[in-house]
Amino acid sequence: MDEESNIVANVSLGAGIATWVVFVVHFCLGCVPFLGMFAILLFPVEGLLALTAIICGGIGISTASGLEEGTGRVQAMIGVVMGVFYFLFVIGLVALGIFLGIGIAILDSALVMALI
C-alpha cells in the first residue's frame, strides 16, 4: 500500500453515519406496537457510535496534519460534526420533553384549580 491513508478519519465518518442510521431505525422501531419497547435498547448504541465518531474524528484531524494535505481531514471533520450534532439533538429533545411535560402539568393544575 503505497498511498498514505487516514483510517481513523474513515472510522469517524462511518461511525457518524451509523449513528444516524441507528437513530432512524430506533425511531421507526419505536412506532411499531410491541416492538417499540425494544427500541430503547438502541439508545446506548447510538451514544457509543456518536462518541466514537467524535473521538476518532479528533484523532483523525490531528493525524491528517502529518499526512499529505487533505488526507482524511474532511472525513474526520464530518464525523465529528455528525457526532456532536447527534448529542445536541438528543439534549434538545430531552429539553423539549421536559418543557412540554412541565407545560402540560401547569395547564392541568390550572384546569383543576379552575374547576374547583
Secondary structure, 3 states (H helix, E strand, C coil): CCCCCCHHHHHHHHHHHHHHHHHHHHHHHHCCCCCHHHHHHHHHHHHHHHHHHHHHHHHHHHHHCCCCCCCCHHHHHHHHHHHHHHHHHHHHHHHHHHHHHHHHHHHHHHHHHHHC
